[in-house]
Amino acid sequence: MAFYQDYTKKKKTRADYLRADGKWEEEGARYRRASAQQDQQRKGSKENASFDRPQKPGPYKRHNGEKKGRFSPHPSPMDRAPRPPRPEQPPRPPRPAPPKEEHRMPPQNDAFLPPENLLSGRNPIREAIKSGRDIEKLLVAKGDLSGTAREIVAMARERHIPVQMVERSRLDEITRNHQGMLAFASAYRYYDVEDMLADAEEKNEQPFLVVLDGVTDPMNLGAIIRTAACVGAHGVIVPERRAVGLTPSAVKASAGAIETVKVARVTNLTRTLEMLKKQGVWLYAADMDGKDYRKVRFSGPMALIIGAEGEGVSRLVLDACDFKVSLPMKGGVGSLNASVAAGILMYAAMNGEAGE
């Protein structure tokens, strides 16, 4: 613990303690005698270097001609031996010039590129609608529509093209040059249901169709089209709204099967099923409350109706069907993937195995 004086509040030094004990004068006299003795020895060593008193050997012997000052363990430059000259070396060859780098554009990420089926600008969209090109949907920025935009929206609704009013920021995320509207064209052309029935009649076969109700995943649509091509189905029918169409992802997932299977897009799915029933086509809907598909006899002209995962086939479509079939479930999962369920039922319908 440090001791402090009362009037200064400073830490006491050794001199303070000596002064308090009365030994300050004795300590100062001892210091002065020692300093005088050291000065006398230093003066005597300069005047008579050969006095008889032995000296301590120093760590370094001073060289002749070396100046006083800081001692150095290395000899003076005057005492060093000259270095031998370096042997002559051949000159180095010049360095080759670096190759000129070609100016290349940085690779672009596909996630930031606009899709190939995107139509931006009012004039391209209007010309595509006039030419009869298949359009998946039309996105229009919210707000007052000018004369040109109002005309394009009217043409789209007349052709039963889905029109969605969205915020302008959503259009900016897709592309900057949109002029207030964007259109997504189909990656492949659509057919009519009558074309599928005519194709079956031309091949002298009974119609075999696949109807999708509410399937929104393009990968599922592509897989179903591919399976339909494998079982020899004559076409796949999808609704216009709340369902996926022939997007580039769906066409890619079909792995080329889109070239052999016709796809139709209808406005009213229930009305289309009623038309098929008048043509003598039996409707089989996949439903959890239906009969085990292994006990159902698939025969005659038929159409398989597959619903979305979780929701299944809608009530209106289910009421229009003739039969309800189900897939047995033994595990903890309550439903199958839409493309898997469609594949199982399509092969069961192709085999036409008898039930009970």
N, C-alpha and C positions, 0 to 999 in steps of 0.2 A: 504494500500500500504506500503510495507516495505521500510525502509530507510537504506542506505548503506554508509559506509565510502568511501571516494574517493580513498584512497591509498591501501586499502585491499579488497574492494568490498565484505565485509562480512556483514552479518546482525547484526545490533546493538542489544546488550543485555541490561538488566536492569542496570547492573553495568556501562555500557557506558553512559547511560542517567544520573545516579547519579553522576558519575564523571564529566560530563559536567555541571551539576547544582551546583556543589560544596558541595553536601550532602554525599559524599562517606565516609568521616571521621565520620560524625554523624551516619550514618547507621552502620559502623563497630563498633563504641563504643557501640551502642545499642545491637548489636549481642554479643559482648564480655561480657557485663553485664548480659545478659540473660543466657549465657553459664555458667558463674561463679555461678550464683544463682542456676542453676540446679545441678551443681556439689556439692555445699554446702548442698543442700537438700538431695542429694543421700548419701553423707558421714554421715550426721546426722542421717538418718534413719538406717544406719548400726550400728553406735555406740550406740544409745539409741532408742530401738524399742518402749519404753513405754513413749515417750515424749507426752506432753499434746496437741500438735496440732493435730486436727482431720485429719484422712487420708481417701482418697477415697476408697470405697469398690471395690475390684477387681473382675473380672469375675470368678476367680478361686482361691480356697484356697489350698495352697501347703500342701501335706501330709508329715507326718514324714518319714524321710529317703529317700525322693525323691531328686534326684540330680538336681542341677541347670541346666538350659538350656531351651529348648523349652517346653512351657506348653502344657499339654495334658488334654482334658476334661474327660479322663477316669482315674479311680483310679489306683494306683500302683499295680503291680502284688502281692506285699507282703500283700496288704490290701484286696485282693479278697478272697471270701469264696471258699473253694475247691468244685469242681464239684462232684456231685454224680456219682458213677460208672455206666456205661451202663449195662443194663440188657443183659444177655447172649442170643444170638440169635442162632437158629439152623443153621447149615451150609447149604449153598445153594446147591441144587442139580446140578451136572455138566450139562453143556449145551450139548444138543444132537449134534452130528456131522452133518454138512450140507450134504444133499444128493449129491451124485456124479452126475454131469451133463453129460449126454450122448453127445458124440461128433457127432454133426449133421452138414451136409453140409448146408451152407446158401442157402436160396431159390433163385432160378435163375429166372430172368425176361424173359418171353417168347419172348420179343422184341429182346433179344441178343442171342437167341438160333437159330442155323441154321434150316431152314425148313426141314420137314421130307422128302420131295421129292428132296432134294439136293444131287447131286453126285459130289464128289470132287476127284481129282486124275485122272491120265490118264488111268491107268489100269481098274478101275471100270467103267469109261465112255465107254471105248472101249468094254468091255464085255457086258455092257447094250445095246449098239448099235448092237452088233453081235447077241444077244439073241432076238432081235426084240422088246425090251421094248419101249413103247411110250415115246418120249422125247419132251418136250415143246420147249426148245431152248438150244443152246450151247453158252456159253460165253467164248471167247478166248482172252488172253492178247495180246495187240499189240506188234509187234516186229517180229524178225526172228523166224520162226517155225522150230523146229528140225524134225528129221525123224518121231518120234512117234506122235508128235502133228500134223504134216502134214497128216499123215495117218488117224488120227481120224477125222480131218476136212473133208477129202475127203469122208470118210464113212458117215458122217452126211449129207453132201450135196447130196450124192447118194440116201439117204433115205428121202430127202426133209425135213430135220430138219433145222430150222432157225439157222444160225450162226451169232453171233454178235461179232465184234472186239471192245473191250473196254480197258480202261486203267487198269493197274495192281492194282492201288489203289482201284478201284471199287471192284475187287475180294477180296482184303484184308479186305474191310469193311464187306464182307459176311462171309468169313472164312479165316484163315491163311494157312491152308494146302490145297492149290488148284493146285499147280504145273502148273500154267499158264492157267488153264481152269476149268470151272464149267458147269454142266449140270443140268437142272431142269426136272425131270421125271414127267409124268402125274400121278395125284392121282387116276385115274381110266382109264380103257382101252377104246380105241376108236373102233367104228364099221365102216363098209362101208355103203355107201348109198344103195347099193344093198341089204344089210341085212335088212334095213328098209322096202324096197319095198317087200321083201320076207316075212317079218313079217306081213305086211298088207294083202298080198295074203293068207297067212296061216290062218289068222283070218277071211277071207272072207269079208274084209272091204276095202273101198276106201282109198288110201294113203292120209295121213294128216301129212304134214311136216312143220317145222318151220326153216327158214333160217335166220341167223344173219350176218349182213354185217357191220363190224367195231365196234362191241361192245367190249369194253376193260375193263369194270368193272366186276370183278368176282362175285360180289353180284348180279348184273343184270342177269348174265348168270345163276347163281343158282336159282334165282327167276323164270326165264323163263322156266327152266327145270322142276321146281315144278309145274308151271301152265300147262305146256304141259302134264305132267302126269295126272293132274286133268281133262283135256278135252279129254284125250284119244289119243293124238298125237303119231305117230309112231316113231318120231325121231327129233333131232335137229342137224342142220348142221352149222358148223363154219369154217371160212377160217384159213389157217395156219399162215398167216402174218397179222400184224396190228389188231390182235384180241386176246381176252383172251381164254385160253383153260381150261382144267379140272385141275385147281390148287386146292390145299387143301381148300382154301377159297370158291371157287365155289362149290365144292362137299359138303362142310358143309352147305352152304346157300341153297342147294337143299333139305335139310332135309330128305334125304333118297330117294328122287325121282329118283336119278341117277340109282338106282337098277332096275327101271321099264322103263326108257326112254333111248333109244340108242342115243349116240352122235357121229357124224362123223366129221372128220376134213379133208378138201379137200385143194388141192394146188391151183386150179383155180376155183373160185366161178362161174364165167360166163360160163365156159365150163360145170360145173355141172348142172347149170340151163338149158342149152341147152339139156343135156342128159335127164333131167326130162321132158322137153317138148316133146321129142320124145317118152317118156313112157306114154304120155297122161295126164300129170299133169299140171293143170292150175296154173299160177303164179300170186299172188296178192301182190303188193308192197305197203307199207305204205309211202305215200308222201303227203306233204302239199297241192299240187296242184291237188290232185286226187279227186275223187267223194266221197261224204259223205257215210261212211260205212253203214249207216242205209238204204241207197237206193240201196245197192249192193246185188245181190243174190249170196251167196256162195254155190256152188254145185259141185259135182263131185270130182275127185282127185284134191287136191290143195296143194299149198305150200305158206305160208305167209312169206314175206321177210321184216325183221325189220332192220332199219339202226341205226346208232349211234345217240346219242343225239346231236342236233345242226347241224351236218353235214348231217344226214339222209342217205338214200341209195345212193350209188355211181352212177354216170351217166351210166357207162357200164352195171351195173346190172339192173338199172332202164329201160334201153332200151330193155333188154331181157325179161321183164315181160309183161304179157298179160293185167293186170288191175292195176290201181292205185287207192287206197282208202285213205281217210283222216279222221281224227277225228276232229269234230268241236270244235273251241276254242272261248269262250266268255269272258274270263278274260284277264288280262294283260300279262300272261305268254304265250310265243309263242310255246312251245313244252312240251310234256309229257315225263316222265321217260320211258326209253326203255322197262323195264319190265312191266310197267303199260300199255303202248300202246299195247305191245304184248298180254297181258292178255285180254284186251278189244276185240281185233280182233280175238283172238283164241276162245273166247266164242261166238262171233258173227258168226264165221265160224262153230262152233259146232251146234248152233241153226239152221243155214241155213234158216233164215227168208227171205221171199220174199221182194223185194224192189218195184220199180215202176211197 
